Structures are given as C-alpha cells and as structure tokens.
Amino acid sequence: MRTSKVWVVGVLALTTALGLISSAAKLMWNDEFLSFYSDSAASAKAVWEIQKHYPNLA
C-alpha cells in the first residue's frame, strides 16, 4: 500500500516538473493572446474590438 502511494506521488511530481519546464519554454498561441487581452475588457463592445484587432497579424 505504501509503495503504491510513493509511486503516485513520484509520478505526479515528475509530471508537474515536466509540465512547468515545458510551459516556460513555449510561446503563447494566438487564441491564448486573444483570451489574455479580452479578459481585461470592460464591456462586450470592448471584447469585440479586441477580437477584431489583436494580435494584428496583417
């Protein structure tokens, strides 16, 4: 019983460490930028304008 708990904790720790290392090296995708910019919008109209213009890929 104790051995299985140690394995579970070990696998979770390894997965967490690899996920943190991986996420620090990856750039955000366009949809993540749109979500990031839209979260601070004060109104639905502001969200619409952000979604139309950012990130400006043209």
PDB file of N, CA, C, O and CB in Angstrom:
ATOM      1  N   MET A   1       0.825  -1.190   0.000  1.00  0.00           N
ATOM      2  CA  MET A   1       0.000   0.000   0.000  1.00  0.00           C
ATOM      3  C   MET A   1       0.873   1.259   0.000  1.00  0.00           C
ATOM      4  O   MET A   1       0.616   2.192  -0.761  1.00  0.00           O
ATOM      5  CB  MET A   1      -0.940  -0.004   1.210  1.00  0.00           C
ATOM      6  N   ARG A   2       1.883   1.284   0.836  1.00  0.00           N
ATOM      7  CA  ARG A   2       2.754   2.446   0.934  1.00  0.00           C
ATOM      8  C   ARG A   2       3.549   2.633  -0.355  1.00  0.00           C
ATOM      9  O   ARG A   2       3.781   3.764  -0.782  1.00  0.00           O
ATOM     10  CB  ARG A   2       3.704   2.305   2.130  1.00  0.00           C
ATOM     11  N   THR A   3       3.966   1.534  -0.976  1.00  0.00           N
ATOM     12  CA  THR A   3       4.742   1.609  -2.209  1.00  0.00           C
ATOM     13  C   THR A   3       3.919   2.244  -3.325  1.00  0.00           C
ATOM     14  O   THR A   3       4.450   3.034  -4.105  1.00  0.00           O
ATOM     15  CB  THR A   3       5.220   0.211  -2.629  1.00  0.00           C
ATOM     16  N   SER A   4       2.639   1.916  -3.412  1.00  0.00           N
ATOM     17  CA  SER A   4       1.801   2.492  -4.468  1.00  0.00           C
ATOM     18  C   SER A   4       1.606   3.998  -4.253  1.00  0.00           C
ATOM     19  O   SER A   4       1.536   4.755  -5.222  1.00  0.00           O
ATOM     20  CB  SER A   4       0.432   1.780  -4.514  1.00  0.00           C
ATOM     21  N   LYS A   5       1.518   4.433  -3.001  1.00  0.00           N
ATOM     22  CA  LYS A   5       1.393   5.865  -2.718  1.00  0.00           C
ATOM     23  C   LYS A   5       2.665   6.599  -3.115  1.00  0.00           C
ATOM     24  O   LYS A   5       2.601   7.712  -3.639  1.00  0.00           O
ATOM     25  CB  LYS A   5       1.088   6.100  -1.228  1.00  0.00           C
ATOM     26  N   VAL A   6       3.813   5.990  -2.872  1.00  0.00           N
ATOM     27  CA  VAL A   6       5.086   6.602  -3.252  1.00  0.00           C
ATOM     28  C   VAL A   6       5.167   6.737  -4.763  1.00  0.00           C
ATOM     29  O   VAL A   6       5.618   7.764  -5.271  1.00  0.00           O
ATOM     30  CB  VAL A   6       6.274   5.773  -2.722  1.00  0.00           C
ATOM     31  N   TRP A   7       4.734   5.711  -5.484  1.00  0.00           N
ATOM     32  CA  TRP A   7       4.735   5.773  -6.952  1.00  0.00           C
ATOM     33  C   TRP A   7       3.809   6.871  -7.459  1.00  0.00           C
ATOM     34  O   TRP A   7       4.175   7.615  -8.369  1.00  0.00           O
ATOM     35  CB  TRP A   7       4.315   4.420  -7.546  1.00  0.00           C
ATOM     36  N   VAL A   8       2.634   6.981  -6.895  1.00  0.00           N
ATOM     37  CA  VAL A   8       1.674   8.005  -7.324  1.00  0.00           C
ATOM     38  C   VAL A   8       2.250   9.391  -7.088  1.00  0.00           C
ATOM     39  O   VAL A   8       2.181  10.250  -7.967  1.00  0.00           O
ATOM     40  CB  VAL A   8       0.329   7.850  -6.577  1.00  0.00           C
ATOM     41  N   VAL A   9       2.812   9.615  -5.921  1.00  0.00           N
ATOM     42  CA  VAL A   9       3.417  10.913  -5.607  1.00  0.00           C
ATOM     43  C   VAL A   9       4.599  11.187  -6.543  1.00  0.00           C
ATOM     44  O   VAL A   9       4.771  12.316  -7.001  1.00  0.00           O
ATOM     45  CB  VAL A   9       3.878  10.956  -4.125  1.00  0.00           C
ATOM     46  N   GLY A  10       5.394  10.193  -6.825  1.00  0.00           N
ATOM     47  CA  GLY A  10       6.528  10.354  -7.725  1.00  0.00           C
ATOM     48  C   GLY A  10       6.109  10.706  -9.140  1.00  0.00           C
ATOM     49  O   GLY A  10       6.683  11.598  -9.766  1.00  0.00           O
ATOM     50  N   VAL A  11       5.103  10.000  -9.639  1.00  0.00           N
ATOM     51  CA  VAL A  11       4.614  10.270 -10.990  1.00  0.00           C
ATOM     52  C   VAL A  11       4.003  11.669 -11.062  1.00  0.00           C
ATOM     53  O   VAL A  11       4.234  12.390 -12.033  1.00  0.00           O
ATOM     54  CB  VAL A  11       3.577   9.208 -11.417  1.00  0.00           C
ATOM     55  N   LEU A  12       3.235  12.059 -10.060  1.00  0.00           N
ATOM     56  CA  LEU A  12       2.652  13.397 -10.037  1.00  0.00           C
ATOM     57  C   LEU A  12       3.734  14.478  -9.966  1.00  0.00           C
ATOM     58  O   LEU A  12       3.630  15.499 -10.646  1.00  0.00           O
ATOM     59  CB  LEU A  12       1.696  13.534  -8.852  1.00  0.00           C
ATOM     60  N   ALA A  13       4.750  14.268  -9.165  1.00  0.00           N
ATOM     61  CA  ALA A  13       5.844  15.234  -9.062  1.00  0.00           C
ATOM     62  C   ALA A  13       6.593  15.355 -10.381  1.00  0.00           C
ATOM     63  O   ALA A  13       6.917  16.461 -10.816  1.00  0.00           O
ATOM     64  CB  ALA A  13       6.811  14.830  -7.947  1.00  0.00           C
ATOM     65  N   LEU A  14       6.866  14.229 -11.014  1.00  0.00           N
ATOM     66  CA  LEU A  14       7.558  14.245 -12.299  1.00  0.00           C
ATOM     67  C   LEU A  14       6.719  14.945 -13.366  1.00  0.00           C
ATOM     68  O   LEU A  14       7.237  15.763 -14.126  1.00  0.00           O
ATOM     69  CB  LEU A  14       7.891  12.816 -12.743  1.00  0.00           C
ATOM     70  N   THR A  15       5.440  14.630 -13.423  1.00  0.00           N
ATOM     71  CA  THR A  15       4.548  15.251 -14.391  1.00  0.00           C
ATOM     72  C   THR A  15       4.461  16.760 -14.172  1.00  0.00           C
ATOM     73  O   THR A  15       4.484  17.533 -15.129  1.00  0.00           O
ATOM     74  CB  THR A  15       3.158  14.626 -14.306  1.00  0.00           C
ATOM     75  N   THR A  16       4.363  17.168 -12.928  1.00  0.00           N
ATOM     76  CA  THR A  16       4.311  18.599 -12.610  1.00  0.00           C
ATOM     77  C   THR A  16       5.592  19.290 -13.028  1.00  0.00           C
ATOM     78  O   THR A  16       5.545  20.356 -13.641  1.00  0.00           O
ATOM     79  CB  THR A  16       4.064  18.813 -11.116  1.00  0.00           C
ATOM     80  N   ALA A  17       6.724  18.713 -12.711  1.00  0.00           N
ATOM     81  CA  ALA A  17       8.011  19.320 -13.066  1.00  0.00           C
ATOM     82  C   ALA A  17       8.169  19.434 -14.579  1.00  0.00           C
ATOM     83  O   ALA A  17       8.593  20.477 -15.077  1.00  0.00           O
ATOM     84  CB  ALA A  17       9.169  18.501 -12.480  1.00  0.00           C
ATOM     85  N   LEU A  18       7.839  18.388 -15.306  1.00  0.00           N
ATOM     86  CA  LEU A  18       7.952  18.426 -16.761  1.00  0.00           C
ATOM     87  C   LEU A  18       6.986  19.431 -17.378  1.00  0.00           C
ATOM     88  O   LEU A  18       7.329  20.110 -18.345  1.00  0.00           O
ATOM     89  CB  LEU A  18       7.701  17.045 -17.342  1.00  0.00           C
ATOM     90  N   GLY A  19       5.803  19.526 -16.834  1.00  0.00           N
ATOM     91  CA  GLY A  19       4.822  20.494 -17.321  1.00  0.00           C
ATOM     92  C   GLY A  19       5.280  21.926 -17.106  1.00  0.00           C
ATOM     93  O   GLY A  19       5.116  22.768 -17.989  1.00  0.00           O
ATOM     94  N   LEU A  20       5.850  22.211 -15.947  1.00  0.00           N
ATOM     95  CA  LEU A  20       6.346  23.558 -15.673  1.00  0.00           C
ATOM     96  C   LEU A  20       7.527  23.916 -16.562  1.00  0.00           C
ATOM     97  O   LEU A  20       7.619  25.040 -17.056  1.00  0.00           O
ATOM     98  CB  LEU A  20       6.745  23.684 -14.211  1.00  0.00           C
ATOM     99  N   ILE A  21       8.419  22.976 -16.765  1.00  0.00           N
ATOM    100  CA  ILE A  21       9.571  23.224 -17.641  1.00  0.00           C
ATOM    101  C   ILE A  21       9.089  23.454 -19.076  1.00  0.00           C
ATOM    102  O   ILE A  21       9.554  24.372 -19.751  1.00  0.00           O
ATOM    103  CB  ILE A  21      10.575  22.030 -17.587  1.00  0.00           C
ATOM    104  N   SER A  22       8.173  22.632 -19.526  1.00  0.00           N
ATOM    105  CA  SER A  22       7.653  22.743 -20.888  1.00  0.00           C
ATOM    106  C   SER A  22       6.903  24.055 -21.092  1.00  0.00           C
ATOM    107  O   SER A  22       7.078  24.706 -22.122  1.00  0.00           O
ATOM    108  CB  SER A  22       6.736  21.563 -21.201  1.00  0.00           C
ATOM    109  N   SER A  23       6.074  24.454 -20.133  1.00  0.00           N
ATOM    110  CA  SER A  23       5.275  25.663 -20.303  1.00  0.00           C
ATOM    111  C   SER A  23       6.134  26.919 -20.251  1.00  0.00           C
ATOM    112  O   SER A  23       5.754  27.938 -20.829  1.00  0.00           O
ATOM    113  CB  SER A  23       4.196  25.731 -19.237  1.00  0.00           C
ATOM    114  N   ALA A  24       7.257  26.880 -19.590  1.00  0.00           N
ATOM    115  CA  ALA A  24       8.138  28.045 -19.538  1.00  0.00           C
ATOM    116  C   ALA A  24       8.840  28.257 -20.879  1.00  0.00           C
ATOM    117  O   ALA A  24       9.242  29.377 -21.192  1.00  0.00           O
ATOM    118  CB  ALA A  24       9.176  27.882 -18.414  1.00  0.00           C
ATOM    119  N   ALA A  25       8.990  27.206 -21.665  1.00  0.00           N
ATOM    120  CA  ALA A  25       9.710  27.300 -22.927  1.00  0.00           C
ATOM    121  C   ALA A  25       8.800  27.551 -24.125  1.00  0.00           C
ATOM    122  O   ALA A  25       9.288  27.911 -25.196  1.00  0.00           O
ATOM    123  CB  ALA A  25      10.493  26.046 -23.151  1.00  0.00           C
ATOM    124  N   LYS A  26       7.492  27.369 -23.970  1.00  0.00           N
ATOM    125  CA  LYS A  26       6.565  27.515 -25.091  1.00  0.00           C
ATOM    126  C   LYS A  26       6.049  28.942 -25.179  1.00  0.00           C
ATOM    127  O   LYS A  26       5.832  29.600 -24.161  1.00  0.00           O
ATOM    128  CB  LYS A  26       5.393  26.537 -24.953  1.00  0.00           C
ATOM    129  N   LEU A  27       5.857  29.412 -26.398  1.00  0.00           N
ATOM    130  CA  LEU A  27       5.219  30.689 -26.615  1.00  0.00           C
ATOM    131  C   LEU A  27       3.708  30.497 -26.617  1.00  0.00           C
ATOM    132  O   LEU A  27       3.210  29.403 -26.886  1.00  0.00           O
ATOM    133  CB  LEU A  27       5.700  31.327 -27.934  1.00  0.00           C
ATOM    134  N   MET A  28       2.982  31.573 -26.312  1.00  0.00           N
ATOM    135  CA  MET A  28       1.527  31.502 -26.338  1.00  0.00           C
ATOM    136  C   MET A  28       1.035  31.477 -27.780  1.00  0.00           C
ATOM    137  O   MET A  28       1.658  32.071 -28.661  1.00  0.00           O
ATOM    138  CB  MET A  28       0.906  32.692 -25.574  1.00  0.00           C
ATOM    139  N   TRP A  29      -0.076  30.793 -28.024  1.00  0.00           N
ATOM    140  CA  TRP A  29      -0.689  30.751 -29.342  1.00  0.00           C
ATOM    141  C   TRP A  29      -1.616  31.947 -29.494  1.00  0.00           C
ATOM    142  O   TRP A  29      -1.938  32.619 -28.514  1.00  0.00           O
ATOM    143  CB  TRP A  29      -1.459  29.423 -29.560  1.00  0.00           C
ATOM    144  N   ASN A  30      -2.043  32.211 -30.717  1.00  0.00           N
ATOM    145  CA  ASN A  30      -2.888  33.377 -30.987  1.00  0.00           C
ATOM    146  C   ASN A  30      -4.169  33.374 -30.159  1.00  0.00           C
ATOM    147  O   ASN A  30      -4.556  34.416 -29.631  1.00  0.00           O
ATOM    148  CB  ASN A  30      -3.238  33.433 -32.460  1.00  0.00           C
ATOM    149  N   ASP A  31      -4.828  32.240 -30.035  1.00  0.00           N
ATOM    150  CA  ASP A  31      -6.070  32.205 -29.268  1.00  0.00           C
ATOM    151  C   ASP A  31      -5.819  32.508 -27.791  1.00  0.00           C
ATOM    152  O   ASP A  31      -6.684  33.074 -27.122  1.00  0.00           O
ATOM    153  CB  ASP A  31      -6.745  30.839 -29.417  1.00  0.00           C
ATOM    154  N   GLU A  32      -4.660  32.143 -27.283  1.00  0.00           N
ATOM    155  CA  GLU A  32      -4.336  32.459 -25.899  1.00  0.00           C
ATOM    156  C   GLU A  32      -4.091  33.958 -25.725  1.00  0.00           C
ATOM    157  O   GLU A  32      -4.452  34.527 -24.695  1.00  0.00           O
ATOM    158  CB  GLU A  32      -3.107  31.663 -25.444  1.00  0.00           C
ATOM    159  N   PHE A  33      -3.477  34.603 -26.730  1.00  0.00           N
ATOM    160  CA  PHE A  33      -3.313  36.054 -26.679  1.00  0.00           C
ATOM    161  C   PHE A  33      -4.663  36.754 -26.696  1.00  0.00           C
ATOM    162  O   PHE A  33      -4.881  37.705 -25.946  1.00  0.00           O
ATOM    163  CB  PHE A  33      -2.455  36.538 -27.850  1.00  0.00           C
ATOM    164  N   LEU A  34      -5.574  36.285 -27.551  1.00  0.00           N
ATOM    165  CA  LEU A  34      -6.895  36.894 -27.605  1.00  0.00           C
ATOM    166  C   LEU A  34      -7.616  36.765 -26.266  1.00  0.00           C
ATOM    167  O   LEU A  34      -8.261  37.714 -25.820  1.00  0.00           O
ATOM    168  CB  LEU A  34      -7.727  36.256 -28.714  1.00  0.00           C
ATOM    169  N   SER A  35      -7.517  35.626 -25.633  1.00  0.00           N
ATOM    170  CA  SER A  35      -8.126  35.440 -24.316  1.00  0.00           C
ATOM    171  C   SER A  35      -7.477  36.356 -23.288  1.00  0.00           C
ATOM    172  O   SER A  35      -8.164  36.952 -22.458  1.00  0.00           O
ATOM    173  CB  SER A  35      -8.008  33.977 -23.871  1.00  0.00           C
ATOM    174  N   PHE A  36      -6.162  36.464 -23.344  1.00  0.00           N
ATOM    175  CA  PHE A  36      -5.425  37.308 -22.408  1.00  0.00           C
ATOM    176  C   PHE A  36      -5.852  38.769 -22.534  1.00  0.00           C
ATOM    177  O   PHE A  36      -6.101  39.431 -21.527  1.00  0.00           O
ATOM    178  CB  PHE A  36      -3.917  37.176 -22.646  1.00  0.00           C
ATOM    179  N   TYR A  37      -5.938  39.275 -23.770  1.00  0.00           N
ATOM    180  CA  TYR A  37      -6.343  40.660 -23.991  1.00  0.00           C
ATOM    181  C   TYR A  37      -7.812  40.877 -23.654  1.00  0.00           C
ATOM    182  O   TYR A  37      -8.172  41.929 -23.124  1.00  0.00           O
ATOM    183  CB  TYR A  37      -6.080  41.059 -25.432  1.00  0.00           C
ATOM    184  N   SER A  38      -8.659  39.911 -23.948  1.00  0.00           N
ATOM    185  CA  SER A  38     -10.098  40.062 -23.734  1.00  0.00           C
ATOM    186  C   SER A  38     -10.485  40.037 -22.259  1.00  0.00           C
ATOM    187  O   SER A  38     -11.512  40.602 -21.885  1.00  0.00           O
ATOM    188  CB  SER A  38     -10.839  38.972 -24.464  1.00  0.00           C
ATOM    189  N   ASP A  39      -9.693  39.402 -21.429  1.00  0.00           N
ATOM    190  CA  ASP A  39     -10.034  39.293 -20.012  1.00  0.00           C
ATOM    191  C   ASP A  39     -10.111  40.638 -19.316  1.00  0.00           C
ATOM    192  O   ASP A  39     -10.836  40.780 -18.331  1.00  0.00           O
ATOM    193  CB  ASP A  39      -9.032  38.429 -19.312  1.00  0.00           C
ATOM    194  N   SER A  40      -9.378  41.632 -19.808  1.00  0.00           N
ATOM    195  CA  SER A  40      -9.368  42.935 -19.146  1.00  0.00           C
ATOM    196  C   SER A  40     -10.387  43.903 -19.750  1.00  0.00           C
ATOM    197  O   SER A  40     -10.444  45.061 -19.335  1.00  0.00           O
ATOM    198  CB  SER A  40      -7.980  43.542 -19.222  1.00  0.00           C
ATOM    199  N   ALA A  41     -11.178  43.467 -20.704  1.00  0.00           N
ATOM    200  CA  ALA A  41     -12.148  44.346 -21.363  1.00  0.00           C
ATOM    201  C   ALA A  41     -13.297  44.675 -20.423  1.00  0.00           C
ATOM    202  O   ALA A  41     -13.743  43.841 -19.636  1.00  0.00           O
ATOM    203  CB  ALA A  41     -12.686  43.694 -22.646  1.00  0.00           C
ATOM    204  N   ALA A  42     -13.763  45.916 -20.528  1.00  0.00           N
ATOM    205  CA  ALA A  42     -14.814  46.380 -19.624  1.00  0.00           C
ATOM    206  C   ALA A  42     -16.224  46.092 -20.130  1.00  0.00           C
ATOM    207  O   ALA A  42     -17.170  46.064 -19.343  1.00  0.00           O
ATOM    208  CB  ALA A  42     -14.663  47.851 -19.394  1.00  0.00           C
ATOM    209  N   SER A  43     -16.373  45.878 -21.443  1.00  0.00           N
ATOM    210  CA  SER A  43     -17.713  45.664 -21.993  1.00  0.00           C
ATOM    211  C   SER A  43     -17.651  44.673 -23.155  1.00  0.00           C
ATOM    212  O   SER A  43     -16.575  44.299 -23.623  1.00  0.00           O
ATOM    213  CB  SER A  43     -18.336  47.005 -22.459  1.00  0.00           C
ATOM    214  N   ALA A  44     -18.825  44.265 -23.598  1.00  0.00           N
ATOM    215  CA  ALA A  44     -18.894  43.345 -24.741  1.00  0.00           C
ATOM    216  C   ALA A  44     -18.358  44.019 -25.999  1.00  0.00           C
ATOM    217  O   ALA A  44     -17.715  43.372 -26.825  1.00  0.00           O
ATOM    218  CB  ALA A  44     -20.347  42.864 -24.972  1.00  0.00           C
ATOM    219  N   LYS A  45     -18.618  45.317 -26.148  1.00  0.00           N
ATOM    220  CA  LYS A  45     -18.100  46.050 -27.311  1.00  0.00           C
ATOM    221  C   LYS A  45     -16.577  46.081 -27.290  1.00  0.00           C
ATOM    222  O   LYS A  45     -15.940  45.938 -28.334  1.00  0.00           O
ATOM    223  CB  LYS A  45     -18.658  47.489 -27.341  1.00  0.00           C
ATOM    224  N   ALA A  46     -15.988  46.266 -26.113  1.00  0.00           N
ATOM    225  CA  ALA A  46     -14.533  46.274 -25.996  1.00  0.00           C
ATOM    226  C   ALA A  46     -13.957  44.896 -26.349  1.00  0.00           C
ATOM    227  O   ALA A  46     -12.914  44.809 -26.997  1.00  0.00           O
ATOM    228  CB  ALA A  46     -14.111  46.684 -24.567  1.00  0.00           C
ATOM    229  N   VAL A  47     -14.624  43.837 -25.931  1.00  0.00           N
ATOM    230  CA  VAL A  47     -14.185  42.480 -26.287  1.00  0.00           C
ATOM    231  C   VAL A  47     -14.228  42.308 -27.799  1.00  0.00           C
ATOM    232  O   VAL A  47     -13.298  41.759 -28.391  1.00  0.00           O
ATOM    233  CB  VAL A  47     -15.072  41.406 -25.593  1.00  0.00           C
ATOM    234  N   TRP A  48     -15.311  42.779 -28.429  1.00  0.00           N
ATOM    235  CA  TRP A  48     -15.438  42.674 -29.883  1.00  0.00           C
ATOM    236  C   TRP A  48     -14.294  43.399 -30.587  1.00  0.00           C
ATOM    237  O   TRP A  48     -13.710  42.856 -31.525  1.00  0.00           O
ATOM    238  CB  TRP A  48     -16.786  43.245 -30.343  1.00  0.00           C
ATOM    239  N   GLU A  49     -13.969  44.601 -30.155  1.00  0.00           N
ATOM    240  CA  GLU A  49     -12.885  45.370 -30.775  1.00  0.00           C
ATOM    241  C   GLU A  49     -11.538  44.676 -30.583  1.00  0.00           C
ATOM    242  O   GLU A  49     -10.719  44.653 -31.502  1.00  0.00           O
ATOM    243  CB  GLU A  49     -12.833  46.790 -30.189  1.00  0.00           C
ATOM    244  N   ILE A  50     -11.307  44.122 -29.422  1.00  0.00           N
ATOM    245  CA  ILE A  50     -10.059  43.402 -29.166  1.00  0.00           C
ATOM    246  C   ILE A  50      -9.962  42.181 -30.080  1.00  0.00           C
ATOM    247  O   ILE A  50      -8.914  41.922 -30.671  1.00  0.00           O
ATOM    248  CB  ILE A  50      -9.968  42.974 -27.678  1.00  0.00           C
ATOM    249  N   GLN A  51     -11.051  41.441 -30.190  1.00  0.00           N
ATOM    250  CA  GLN A  51     -11.038  40.235 -31.020  1.00  0.00           C
ATOM    251  C   GLN A  51     -10.831  40.575 -32.492  1.00  0.00           C
ATOM    252  O   GLN A  51     -10.252  39.779 -33.230  1.00  0.00           O
ATOM    253  CB  GLN A  51     -12.343  39.454 -30.843  1.00  0.00           C
ATOM    254  N   LYS A  52     -11.292  41.740 -32.927  1.00  0.00           N
ATOM    255  CA  LYS A  52     -11.119  42.128 -34.328  1.00  0.00           C
ATOM    256  C   LYS A  52      -9.692  42.587 -34.652  1.00  0.00           C
ATOM    257  O   LYS A  52      -9.219  42.403 -35.773  1.00  0.00           O
ATOM    258  CB  LYS A  52     -12.095  43.232 -34.672  1.00  0.00           C
ATOM    259  N   HIS A  53      -9.018  43.177 -33.682  1.00  0.00           N
ATOM    260  CA  HIS A  53      -7.759  43.856 -33.995  1.00  0.00           C
ATOM    261  C   HIS A  53      -6.489  43.273 -33.385  1.00  0.00           C
ATOM    262  O   HIS A  53      -5.396  43.612 -33.838  1.00  0.00           O
ATOM    263  CB  HIS A  53      -7.865  45.237 -33.573  1.00  0.00           C
ATOM    264  N   TYR A  54      -6.585  42.418 -32.386  1.00  0.00           N
ATOM    265  CA  TYR A  54      -5.367  41.933 -31.722  1.00  0.00           C
ATOM    266  C   TYR A  54      -5.323  40.430 -31.756  1.00  0.00           C
ATOM    267  O   TYR A  54      -6.386  39.815 -31.673  1.00  0.00           O
ATOM    268  CB  TYR A  54      -5.290  42.430 -30.273  1.00  0.00           C
ATOM    269  N   PRO A  55      -4.204  39.799 -31.868  1.00  0.00           N
ATOM    270  CA  PRO A  55      -2.960  40.405 -32.325  1.00  0.00           C
ATOM    271  C   PRO A  55      -3.063  40.730 -33.805  1.00  0.00           C
ATOM    272  O   PRO A  55      -3.663  39.985 -34.579  1.00  0.00           O
ATOM    273  CB  PRO A  55      -1.761  39.473 -32.058  1.00  0.00           C
ATOM    274  N   ASN A  56      -2.490  41.816 -34.173  1.00  0.00           N
ATOM    275  CA  ASN A  56      -2.563  42.286 -35.547  1.00  0.00           C
ATOM    276  C   ASN A  56      -1.603  41.467 -36.409  1.00  0.00           C
ATOM    277  O   ASN A  56      -0.392  41.686 -36.381  1.00  0.00           O
ATOM    278  CB  ASN A  56      -2.232  43.800 -35.633  1.00  0.00           C
ATOM    279  N   LEU A  57      -2.144  40.537 -37.162  1.00  0.00           N
ATOM    280  CA  LEU A  57      -1.316  39.632 -37.967  1.00  0.00           C
ATOM    281  C   LEU A  57      -1.159  40.120 -39.409  1.00  0.00           C
ATOM    282  O   LEU A  57      -0.436  39.510 -40.196  1.00  0.00           O
ATOM    283  CB  LEU A  57      -1.920  38.233 -37.963  1.00  0.00           C
ATOM    284  N   ALA A  58      -1.825  41.204 -39.749  1.00  0.00           N
ATOM    285  CA  ALA A  58      -1.775  41.708 -41.143  1.00  0.00           C
ATOM    286  C   ALA A  58      -0.498  42.454 -41.417  1.00  0.00           C
ATOM    287  O   ALA A  58      -0.293  42.940 -42.530  1.00  0.00           O
ATOM    288  CB  ALA A  58      -2.962  42.620 -41.434  1.00  0.00           C
TER     289      ALA A  58
END
